[in-house]
Amino acid sequence: MDSKIVVPGEFLCTEEEFMAYTGTYVEDGIIRAVVTGHPVFDLINRRVYIKPVKDVKIPKSGDVVIGLVEQMRDEIAMIRLLGYDINKPFKHEFKGVLHISQASNSRIQSLYDVIRIGDIIRVKILNSYIPYVVTAKDVKLGVIAAYCSRCGAPLVKEKNSDVLRCSSCGNVETRKIAPDYMFANKR
């Protein structure tokens, strides 16, 4: 094992030299690190992997994490995984993919019916490799903070309802709301 430490995104080798293994990913034939740690070049099995530094937390299958919706289409969304708790972020950037089939227990026409870009969402990780596939199907999962698509002000959850109303312009929107939604109307 080399004493060198690599960081996420750092060049390790090419696919012709070694196969990507734990803690790595391939981008245009280049194998790069996913996590901070020591690169290990296994000459017998011809694979490269990263032995992570001990204090680095890496999401794994079954973990419930908080994320930010960064990109969307009708059937798929890219989520930047922030951490296990909003106050304890990951030290490195991880991405998750939310497919429309994993967004809600009920049938929906478009992902825009349950999430929007800029929403803070609680999701569960379904696999242990990059890109992470995530789900929001469980009742404890879903949007925990949402903002108006028109003006950017917080959307307030009306009491005893799943309706979200903009506190500034009055716009009404729908989301798959988590039970601990941040902007709940108390009256």
Secondary structure, 3 states (H helix, E strand, C coil): CCCCCECCCCEEEECCCCEECCCEEEECCEEEECCCEEEEEECCCCEEEEEECCCCCCCCCCCEEEEEEEEECCCEEEEEEEEEECCEEEEEEEEEEEEHHHCCCCCCCCHHHCCCCCCEEEEEECCCCCCEEEECCCCCCEEEECECCCCCCEEEECCCCCCEEECCCCCEECCCECCCCCCECCC
